[in-house]
C-alpha cells in the first residue's frame, strides 16, 4: 500500500531547529509534527491572503 506521507530532507540552521524543538516540547508534539503544524499555518495564511491553492500533485515512485 502506498503511503500518503512524503519523506523530505530539510537543511536548517541549528539555532532555529533548537527553537522549534523547544516549542514542540512545550506543545507536547514531536519536532516533525511541530514542523508540519508550522507549515500548515503558513499555507493557511497564504491561502487566506491569496485564495485557495487548487492543484493535483502526483509523485512518481
Wavefront OBJ file of the C-alpha trace (Angstrom):
o trace
v 0.000 0.000 0.000
v 1.340 3.435 -0.932
v 1.875 5.901 1.873
v 0.419 9.411 1.676
v 3.466 10.675 3.542
v 6.356 12.207 1.657
v 9.868 11.868 3.035
v 11.847 15.063 2.624
v 15.282 16.066 3.867
v 15.348 19.534 5.406
v 18.526 21.525 5.975
v 18.071 24.017 8.755
v 20.024 26.434 10.902
v 20.877 24.706 14.212
v 19.617 27.559 16.374
v 16.278 27.650 14.554
v 15.962 23.884 14.925
v 16.598 24.135 18.678
v 13.902 26.793 18.986
v 11.391 24.659 17.102
v 12.378 21.683 19.260
v 11.737 23.777 22.388
v 8.299 24.824 21.132
v 7.463 21.231 20.169
v 8.341 20.092 23.665
v 6.200 22.832 25.216
v 3.276 21.883 22.946
v 3.800 18.157 23.584
v 4.422 17.402 19.911
v 7.292 15.728 18.118
v 9.630 18.027 16.215
v 8.302 16.548 12.969
v 4.696 17.274 13.974
v 5.688 20.796 15.016
v 7.192 21.445 11.580
v 4.058 20.039 9.958
v 1.920 22.324 12.151
v 4.029 25.395 11.277
v 3.860 24.606 7.559
v 0.075 24.120 7.706
v -0.301 27.511 9.434
v 1.848 29.113 6.747
v -0.197 27.569 3.920
v -3.450 28.617 5.608
v -2.145 32.183 5.979
v -1.103 32.255 2.306
v -4.455 30.903 1.125
v -6.371 33.395 3.280
v -4.430 36.197 1.582
v -4.243 34.835 -1.991
v -7.048 32.272 -2.288
v -7.153 28.505 -2.207
v -4.364 26.648 -3.953
v -6.064 24.193 -6.317
v -3.932 21.537 -7.966
v -3.254 17.833 -8.081
v 0.299 16.813 -7.375
v 1.376 13.340 -8.422
v 4.594 11.830 -7.169
v 6.099 9.077 -9.294
v 7.623 6.327 -7.238
l 1 2 3 4 5 6 7 8 9 10 11 12 13 14 15 16 17 18 19 20 21 22 23 24 25 26 27 28 29 30 31 32 33 34 35 36 37 38 39 40 41 42 43 44 45 46 47 48 49 50 51 52 53 54 55 56 57 58 59 60 61
